[in-house]
Amino acid sequence: MFHGNHGSLRGERYRLKHFKDAEMGVFLLAYRGYSGNAGTPTEVGLYADARAALDWLEQNGVASTSTALYGISLCTGVATKMAAEREFAAVVLESPYTSTVDVAAWRFPIVPVGWLMEDRFESLARIGAITEPLLVMHGDRDSVIPQQLGRRLFDAANLPKEGFWPNGLGHNDIFDNGGFDTALEFIRRTMNVPVDTQAPASEKGTDLFNADDRGLR
């Protein structure tokens, strides 16, 4: 799981509990500059951190082909990049975009952001390299990343792909309003998880971590 720009180990712990209670293993990455880690986050640095985490899983017996990537907001770009480089079982993108330049241009239409931005996260240019089953989830009231960018990315993606486009939901409330159930069902189905091992989803709120959030921006 690749959390978003305002995420952290502490902030995402309730997502982990949902998947844990559904009897699925979850690896949540904390990047450089986040959750007390040293360093400054950059596009290149986030990719390097993601590769290191995936390499660690492989070295500890968790093959990428038995792993589903779950990217959130900013780091849907990280998930897209990793899925373009390696083979996985499935990919879930929650509130994604075509590129961060497109997001900035939507928010600041009179600013020449294309000339100013170094960290561009060009997901649209990479989505065609992804052949795994893909789920895109994006609410129509998202004021951070407009749904139109998520739909453009979805339209450019290969089959098999599925979309969850809830009405009335914004940037941060998809998971709690159908997103978790949609993602869980998608992952189980595409990864052929036997029905008799499925456990009910948990209620939000249990503290799994005592992480330091000094790196949260």
Secondary structure, DSSP 8 states (H G I E B T S, - for coil): -B--TT--TTTTHHHHHHHHHTT-----B--TTSTT-SS---HHHHHHHHHHHHHHHHHTT--GGG-EEEEEGGGHHHHHHHHHHS--SEEEEES--S-HHHHHHHHSTTS-HHHH-S----HHHHGGG--S-EEEE--TT-SSS-HHHHHHHHHHS-SSEEEE--TT--SS-SIIIIIHHHHHHHHHHHTT--GGG------TT--------TT--
